[in-house]
């Protein structure tokens, strides 16, 4: 129970910029919430979450993880931030990768590609785009949950791509 409270408070603290971003929300924006995602591959293999979004995303990796954030529109004023990671390096002119235990990230009010490997992945996104979620083939209920566009939470599938949009059931 304490872990849930800590995760909630962490996401709440990171959420202040999301409130500001929500003020600029446009019709067609949707939401994505991911809780405790784990693809079973650790920091190698397939990403647990791959998100391409025009909007905002905040999150927390509570266990070992790796994240790559690509700013797909470097001309805007948004700059992705990661705190608590133990290592980072540029992977391209528009992308940076971080790795560590128990780190937080945010990419607010821009166009981003975010890839996350590892376990204990929690995130909230608002905007429009696509997400690919990768769960565990042999542990279909132990690999986290997601809610898309305000829908009920469901187990993360072995691999599925979804659209983030305002229409329920997208």
Secondary structure, 3 states (H helix, E strand, C coil): CHHHHHHHHHHHHHCHHHHHHHCCCCCCCEEEEEEEEECCCCCCCCCCEEEEEEEEEEEEEEEEEEEEEEECCCCCCCCCEEECCCEEEECCCCEEEEEEEEEEEEEEEEEEEEEEEEEEEEEEEEEEEEEEECCCCCCCCCCCEEEECCCCCEECCCCEEEEECCCCCC
